[in-house]
């Protein structure tokens, strides 16, 4: 299988530098990292890709069985690393990709040597002693709305997810990204994302980990950032001066500073 074609893999930057893999979240693609890439290319070999069903990935490779769990996406990530023979790469995952990175690091510890989690959430649904930000009914209604009218759901939800209401162009960009995704494939990824529970997986993380949260984020409230930080031994928690769920777009300077500072500390 041609992994580079399947996942639309792009490699830029310093070919002699340490590898940094940038992984997008639900409804997005690698273009969402375009404001982060310039901060990395001088010193790092930067790898970007699209999960199957997203961006310019090969839609013929989509399998509902494979992508009905986060493990399928984690295998995508590992296979990209294997195809490029990456060793000790830093996996930077946004949103659900933060948990995909946790699973990928467990599957292939020789490939992934550190994690950066941008607005992570191991579970979106509230549970006893845990606040994920949504009730089970909230998520059921969200998924029902998405499945009934994906384009309408995208138009309504994108500005909420992005935040920064005073900058409507950000929400419009996210909506455009959502709308570029095949609705049937998006439905699978959405259910996998919003019904996932990766809390127990956090305890097994053995690599240096940076957790980035925003001051206000309706998808991953600050209680979630604190939970992730406490669950991963030795992790570092940074609260960005940013609002919304996509700080790499809304506050790229603060996000890039946190990421590059962490990377320098690994050397």
Secondary structure, 3 states (H helix, E strand, C coil): CCHHHHCCCEEEECCCCEEEEEECCCCCCHHHHHHHHCCCCCCEEEEECCCCCCCCCCHHHCCCCHHHCHHHHHHHHHHHHHHCCCCCEEEEEECHHHHHHHHHHHHCCCCEEEEEEECCCCECECECCECCCECHHHHHHHHHHHHHCHHHHHHHHHHHHHCCCCCHHHHHHHHHHHHCCCHHHHHHHHHHHHCCECHHHHCCCCCEEEEEEEEECCCCCHHHHHHHHHHCCCCEEEEEEEECCCHHHHCHHHHHHHHHHHHHHHC
